[in-house]
Amino acid sequence: MFSTRRKVSTQLMTTARLVACAPTALIAFFGASATAQAPEANDASDDIVVTATRTPTAQERLPARVTVIDREAIEDRGYVSLVDALREAPGIVAVQNGTPGSLTSVFSRGTNSKHTLALYDGIRLNDASTPNGQYNFGQDLLGDLERVEVLRGPASSIYGSDAIGGVINLIPRRGAETPFEGYYDVSLGDLETRRGSVGAAGSLGSLSYGVSLEAFESEGFDQIPERFALRTGDPDGATITTISATARYTLTDSFSIDGLIRFREATSEFDTFSGGPTFSLRADDPDLEVDYDRYTVGRLGADWRLSDGLSVRASFGRMNNERAETNGGVRTSSAEGERSFTDLIGTFAPASGGLLRNPAVTAGVQWFDDEIDVPATAFSGRLARSESNTGYFLVAQSGFGNQLDVTASVRTDDNEAFGDNTTYNLGFVYNLESWGLPLRFLASHGTSFKAPTLNERFSTSAFNIGNAGLAPEEGRSTEFGFDVVLEQDADHAIEFGATYFDSTIRNLIEYNFAQLRNVNIGRVEIEGYEAYFRGRTDIVSLQVAYTYTETVNALLASRPQLLRRPENVWSAQANFTPTDQINLAFTWNAVGSRTDVNYSNAGAFLRSGGRIDGYQIASATLTYHANDAVSLYATVNNLTDETYEQPEAFAGAPRTVSIGLRGRF
C-alpha cells in the first residue's frame, strides 16, 4: 500500500502565409464526426460523454473518471490553449518547455508522456514519426472546439496502443439551434500577443455544420531562466494557425454522411543545450526555430440505422504531420508521418426489458497504416518505414435493476511487425440513490499496451543501432472510488468524491547506453488517489481537486521517483456571477516538488533525479456581457508573477495581461 514517507505539499503568425498555404493541404483531406455530439453541461453527473465507450453515455454510469471542459468553461476561465485547459483535470500534469507553442508532454496518472492517446473527434493523432510516438499537446488552440474530454486510466481495450495512462479527445463545434450562428473572439496582450478567431455553426434542414479559423502570435519570453549565466533576454516566440470544418447531412431517416477536416500549422523558437564557451551549456540561441509543424486530419463517414436499436458506421481518412527545424535558416532536421485509416463500427442498443436497463453492445474493426520518412542528418541515417495494424474490439454495457451498471470491453490488435496483443477492461458502478442514499461506488480493472515505435526499432545513428525485437509495453491497472451527491438541481449542487488507482507497467522501453539501443528493461509501479469537491449556487461555483501520485522505478532497490511526476498537485476553479452581465473566474494550480534533470546556474548538466521546487500559478478573468451578442473580457495569468521552471532549465511564463472582445453575429 502507500509508503509511510508520503507527505502532502502545503503549496497548495504570419496569418496570411498560413492561410495561403492551407488550401494545398486541404485538397486531399476530407472528414467526418466519428463520435456523437454531446450536449454541453457544467456538472459531471449530468454530462454525456463519448470517449469512455465510443457511444454517448451518462458519466454516472461509467466506471471511469472523465473530466469535461466545455465551451462555457473555456470562455469563462480565459483558456487560450489546450495546455491551459488540461491543468484543470485531476491526475493530469502538463509540462511545457517554455513559451506557448513549444513542446508539451502530458503525464496522466503518473504514466509516461507517450502513454496518453490524443484524439480529434475520435481520430488518432499520436505521430509515428516521433521518437516514442507521443503527441505534442503544446500547439493546439481551443477556438474550434466545443469541448475537451479527458479520460484517465487505461483505454487500450477500446482504442488500442498508447492509451495506458488515458485519452484526451478534442471535440469540434458543429450544429446549432438556428441555420447560422457566427462567432468571433479577438484579444491583445503582453509579450506582443495577438489572437483572433472567427467561425460559424448551424443547422439548416438536414445539414449541420461548423467552420472555424483561428490565429495566435506572440513574441514570447526568454525560455532561459534568469538564474542562468548565459541568459540574454532574447524572447522565444510562436505562431499558431488552425482551420477546421465539419458537416453532417442526413439523406434519409436512416442514412447520413459526414465530413471533417482540420489543418494546423505552428512555428516556435527555442534555445540550445550546446552553447557557451564549452559548447555544452544551456544558453540563449536566437537562430534556433521549429520552422513549421503542420498537422492535417481528414475523414469521410456514413451512418446507417438498419432497424430500431441497430446502427452501423463506416469511415476512412488520413492524418499527416510534417515538421522541420532550422538553425540560422539552415535545415537541421525534418520528419513526416502519414496515417491512413478505415473504421467499421456497429452498435446494438435494444430497448430496456426485464432486469436490463439501457443495454448496448458496440463492436468494430479498425485498420490503419503508418508511414514515416525521417531524412538523414549529420548524426543519424535516414528512416523510411511503414507498417499496418488491425484492431478488433467489443464494448458491452448495461444497467441491472436500478442500482448496478456494468461495462466490459476487449480488444485484439494485430500488428504486422510483432503480432497480436489483447487487452480488456471490466468495471461496474453501484448506485444507492434508490435506497435514499446519495452515494455511488465505482470499480474497474483492465490491461493496456504501448507498441514500440518505428524509431525505437529501426532508427540508426552513432549512438543507436535500433532494436527490431522490442516487445510492447504492457500495463495493468485497478481503480475504485465513490461519489456523494448531496444536492443537484438547476440552481444548487454539492458533490464530492475520491478515486484510488494502482498500476504496473512492464517491459518499459528504455535506452541502454552500454548496448547503444532501446531495450525492454523497465518496470514502473504507480499508486495514488484523486479527490474532488464541487459546489454551485445561482451566483457562485467552486471546484477543487487534489491528486497524490507515487511513480517509482521498481527495478532499482532505491525505488526512485520517475522524473517530472510530482507527488502532490492541487487545482481549483471558482466563478462569481453577481449579475447576468458580470462573471469573475479564478483558476489556481499548485504543483509540488518533483525530480528532474538538474543544471547549475552556469547552464551545465549536474545530474538526473535531483529534486526541484514546486510552484503555484493563479489566474483571473473578468467578463462583461454587454448584451446577448457582445462580451468584453480581461485575463491576468500568473497573478503573483511566480518564478518557476517547468521543466528545469525552462522558464515559466511571467505575469501577463490580455484584453479581448467576444461575440456572435
Buried (B, 14 or more C-beta within 10 A) or exposed (E): EEEEEEEEBEBBBEBEEBBEBBEEBBEEBBBBBBBEBBEBBBBBBBBBBBBBBBBBBEBBBBBBBBBBBBBBBBBBBBBBBBBBBBBBBBBBBBBBBBBBBBBBBBBBBBBBBBBBBBBBBBBBBBBBBBBBBBBBBBBBBBBBBBBBBBBBBBBBBBBBBBBBBBBBBBBBBBBBEEEEBBBBBBBBBBBEBBBBBBBBBBBEEEBBBBBBBBBBBBBBBBBBBEBBBBBEEBBBBBBBBBBBBBBBBBEEEEEBBBBBBBBBBBBBBBBBBEBBEEEBBBBBBEEBBBBBBBBBBBBBBBBBBEEEEEBBBBBBBBBBBBBBBBEEEEEBBBBBBBBBBBBBBBBBBBEEEEEEBBBBBBBBEBBBBBBBBBBEEEEBBEBEBBBBBBBBBBBBBBBBEEBBBBBBBBBBBBBEBBEEBBBBBBBBBBBBEEEEEBBBBBBBBBBBBBBBBBBBBBBBBEEBEBBEEBBBBBBBBBBBBBBBBEEBEEEEBBBBBBBBBBBBBBBBBEBEEEEBBBBBEBBBBBBBBBBBBBBBEEEEBBBBBBBBBBBBBBEEEEEEBBBBBBBBBBBBBBBBBEEEEEBBBBBBBBBBBBBBBBBEEBBBBEEEBEEBEBBBBBBBBBBEBEEEEBBBBBBBBBBEEBBBBBBBBBBBBBBBEBEBBBBEE
